[in-house]
Amino acid sequence: MWDNQQALSRIANLLFLGAGFMLGYAFLLMVLQLDAFSVRDVRVAGKLRYVTPQQIETIVYRELKGNFFTLDLIAAKSTFEKLPWVRTANFRREWPNRIVVSLQEHDVLARLGDAALVDTHGDVFAAASDAALPIFISPLDYVKEISQRYLEFRSQLQTLGRTPDQIKVSARGAWQVRLDNDVVIELGREHVAQRMERFVTSYPVVLAAAPQNGKYFDLRYENGFAVRVVGITWGQRSG
C-alpha cells in the first residue's frame, strides 16, 4: 500500500481536508464568541396589561444566555411562557445584536371555580385578577365548549338585557346557567342552544303572566318548561 502513490495521495488529500475543516470550525467558533455579536438590545413587542417590566427584566438578565447566534430561543420562549399572563412568546433576531420578543397575553373571559382563569380561547391558566368575571364550574374537559357557549348565550340574552353570571356543567354534561339577576336556567344535556332560545322567547311572557319574577326555569322538556315562582311551580307548553 505504501508504494501505491495514488492511495497515498488520496489519504493525504483527506488529511488536508480534515485539517482544513477543523481549522475552519475553530475559526468559526472564535468569531461567534466575539464581543461584537453580544446581544445588546432586547425589544418587547405587544400590548401588555399584566406582564410587568420587572418580570421581563428578570428573565432577560437571568435566563437569556448566549450571543446573537448562540442564544437558545426555544428555551427563552419556554421561560417567557411560564409567566402567569403570557399566552404565547415569539422571538426573532435583528442583525447584528438585537432580539425582538413578541408577547401575547391571555384575554381573560371567566373564572374556573376559584382556582384558575379561562381566556377567550378556552385555555385555563393560573393568574390573579380582581375583575368581575363570570364563573364556570365544570370538569376541565368542558371548559373550551363552555367558553364558546358563553359567548353564544351572552348574544342570545342581549335582547333581555341580561348576561350569564355562572355556567355549570356536570360530569354527565348537564348544563345550568345562572343570570346576573339570579335567575337559574336548567338546560339539560341536549339541544342546549335551542332551549336557551326558547327561554329568551318565553321569558317576557312569563314576566307578564306570573305575579312574581320567576327565579328557576326548567327547560328540560320537549315542548315546554317549568317555572318556580316563590315556592310555586307552574308549567307552560309550547307549540
N, C-alpha and C positions, 0 to 999 in steps of 0.2 A: 504493500500500500504506500510505503514511504517513498518509493521510487516512481509512484504514479503522479506525475506533475498535475494532471487535470484534477485529481481528487484533492491534492494538497491546495490547489488554487481555490477550489470550492470551499474548503474548510477555512482558509484564510479570509475569503470574502465574507463568510458567515460570522467569523470572529470580529471582523471590522464592522459589519452591520450591527452586531450585538453591542459592541463597544460604543458605536455612534448613537444607538438607541438609548443606552444607559446615560451617556453624556447629555443627550437632548432632554431626557426625563429629569435629570438632576438640575439642568439649567431651567427648565420649566418650573420646577418646584421652587427654585430660588427666586424666580421672577414673581411667582404668585405670592410669595411671602413679603414682597417689597412693601414698604410703608405707603407707597403711592396708591395701593389698592385697598387700604383700610377703609372700612365703612365710616364715613364722616357725617352722613346725614340720613336720618330716618324720618320720613314723612308719613303722616297718618291721614288717610282719606276716608270720607264717610261722615254723615251727620250723626253725631254722638250725643245722647242724652244721659246715659247712665255710666258709661265707661269713663273713668276719671283720668286726667293727665298723670297723676301719681301712679296709677296702675300700669299705664303704658310705659312710663319711665322705668319702673321697676323691672318689667320684662326686658326692655331694651338693654339695660345695663347689666342685668344678671343672666339673661338667657341667650341673647344674640351673640354667639361666639363665631369667630372666623372673619375673613375679609370678604370683599366683593364677590370673589369666585368660590370661596370655600364655605360660606355661610350655609348652614343646613336649613333651607326654607321649609321643609316638611316638619322638622322639629319645632321651628318657630311658629308655624301655623297651628300646630297642636297646642303649644303653650298659650297662645292668644285665645284659642277657642275654649280654654279652661276657665276663662273669666266668666263670671255668672251671666252677664248680659250679652256676651258675644255669641251670635249665631254662626257666623262664618268669618274667616280671616283669609285674605289672599295677599300674596306678595309678588312684587316684580322688581327687577334690578334696573337701575338707570345709570348708565355709564357716566363717570368712571367709579363713583363711590357713594351712590345713593340707593337706599332701599325704600320702596313705597309700600305701605301697609294699608290695605283696604278692609275696613271692618264694617260688618253689618250686624246691628243689634237685633235682639228679639223684639218684635212688635207685640206687646202683651195683650192678650184677649180676655183671660179669665184666670181664676184660681182653681187649682185641683185640690179640693178639700182645703185643709190648712197646711199642706206640706210642700206645695210647689206651685208654679205658674204655668200657664199654657199660652203659646203665642198663636198668631193668626194662621200659621201653617199646621197647627195641631201638635207642635212639638212641646214636650214637657221640659222645663228647666227649673233649676233651683236658684232663686234670687229673692230679694226683699223688695216689696212695693207697698206703699201706703195708699195707692189709688183705690177708688171704689170700683170693684170689679164683680162681674157675675161669678157664680160658683158652680163648678162641675163636680159631681160626685159619681164616680164610676170606676170600674176596673180600667187599667191602662189601655187595654185593647180597644176600648170605645172612644178614647179621647179625640182622635182625629175626626171620627164621624160626628161626635158631639160638636166639635169646633165648626164643622160645616153646617150642621143642623142649626146651631145657634144663630148663625148669620141668616139662614132661611127663616127661622122663627121670628127674628127681630124684624125682618122685612114684612112678613105676614102681619105682625101685630101693630105695625105702624098706623094702620087705619083706625085702630082703637086707642092710639096714644099710649100704648103700654110697651114694656120691654121685658124680656126674660131676666129674672133675677137669679134663678137657680135651675140647673138641669141635672136630673138624677137618672142614671141608667143602672138597673140592677144587673146582677151576674147573669140573669136569664134574658137580658135585653129588653126589659120593660121600661118605658120612658115616662118620666113625670117632670112637669115644668111648673115652676112657681114664678109668678109675675111680680113686678115691682109694687103692686097693690096687695100682695099676699094671696091672690087667687091661685089655687093649685089645680093643675090640669093633668088628669091621668090619660095617657095616650096609648098605653099598652105596647105590644111588641110588633104590631103590623100596621101598615098604612098610616104611618106617623104624620107625614106631611098633609095627607088628606084629612085626617082627624083634626089637626090644628086649624086647617082651613074651615072645617065645619064649626069649630069653636068660634073663630073670628066672625063667621056669618051669623051664628046664633046668639052671641053674647049681647048685642044690643036688644034683641028680642027678650032675652031673659031679664035684663035690667028693667025693661018696660013692664014685664008681666009679674015679676017677683016683688014682694013687698020689701025685701031687703036684698042687699048685694049678695049674690051667690059667691061663696068662698071656695067651693070644691066642685069641679066639673069632671065627671067620669065619661070619657068619650069611647070607652071600650065596648061599644055596642055597634052592631052592624048598621042599624038605621035610626039611631037616636043617641041620647045621652041622659045622664042623671046629674041633678044639681042639688047640692046640700046647702040649705039656707037656714042658718041659726038652728041647727038641730033637726030641721025638717028636710026630708029628701023627696024631691019630685022629679019626674022624668018627662021628656019630650021626644016624640018620634019625628023623624024627618023623612020626607019622601012618602 
